[in-house]
Amino acid sequence: DPISSPLPSRLAKLLSALFYGTCSFLIVLVNKALLTSYGFPSPIVLGLGQMAATIMILYVSKLNKIIHFPDFDKKIPVKLFPLPLLYVGNHITGLSSTSKLSLPMFTVLRKFTIPLTLLLETVILGKQYSLSITVSVFSIILGAFIAAGSDLAFNLEGYIFVFLNDIFTAANGVYTKQKMDPKELGKYGVLFYNACFMIIPTLVISVSTGDFQQATEFNQWKNVLFIIQFLLSCFLGFLLMYSTVLCSYYNSALTTAVVGAIKNVSVAYIGMLVGGDYIFSVLNFVGLNICMAGGLRYSFLTLRSQSKLKQPVDEESIPLDLKS
């Protein structure tokens, strides 16, 4: 009973964070294989596939009454703004940076999402964090700076994309938390209308930049293994967006960012062994381990603080899709 016990709430927090971390881990590996190993030249088209999969899955689920979100009305764009812009920016910059950087270096530079999220949650949502949590978050950044100081394969375009991705990710997480009122759009409505509003503008950008033409002329469309991985990336794109919203819904945008950071360290270790584009250095390895320690410390502090809080749940505040 959520009214008398905080246990289900804590379980939901833990499982949603684990679900997000798993989806985020898998999609980075699949996207890296598509964009680097196969040399797929069109990150924007891959993003379009993920948006299309999100729209189809959610719409079919709504028709079959598996989930619920409001029908479209003219107030929805106002309610959502600026989420659609942040959503597509996060999508495109994330895929572009994945294609241009090694996994370990991508991991390091993605850590800057965390202090940005901390700052935005403080300014926009009015949250306050203890000194211990703040220190643990900035220890992650210290590790990132140490690791970045030993980068032997500098790629300016990749750096620009990944820093833009950090900004979009932080802003998207914070504003998603703000817009996810169950009595308004709910988490499914946020996902569905974000994808609906941005799929046409993104297609226009893809066609006008020549990205779409490169995708249609790609020579691997007859490769069954490539097609399977492309479709898997589209499905994982939906799962990642859903798990991100779910994690932000049950936890906080900062928790989502730190879970992503811990996942990135795991990806970095794998990238050292199988990526083939990582040059080992002691400073880089030490920095990655400092990042992991900071992330684990933050997770411990967050779980400990949650175990001390018993927050009653208002029955009316529970989304319809969770009640069912």
JODA-V28163 format. One record per helix or strand of 2 or more residues. SS is the DSSP state (helix for helix, strand for strand). FROM is the first residue (numbers start at 1). TO is the last residue. If there is no record, write none. Layout:
# JODA-V28163
ss=<SS	SS>
from=<FROM	FROM>
to=<TO	TO>
This chain:
# JODA-V28163
ss=<helix	helix	helix	helix	helix	helix	helix	helix	helix	helix	helix	helix	helix	helix	helix>
from=<7	43	76	83	103	113	131	156	186	211	224	253	282	315	320>
to=<37	63	80	100	110	124	148	179	208	216	250	274	308	317	323>
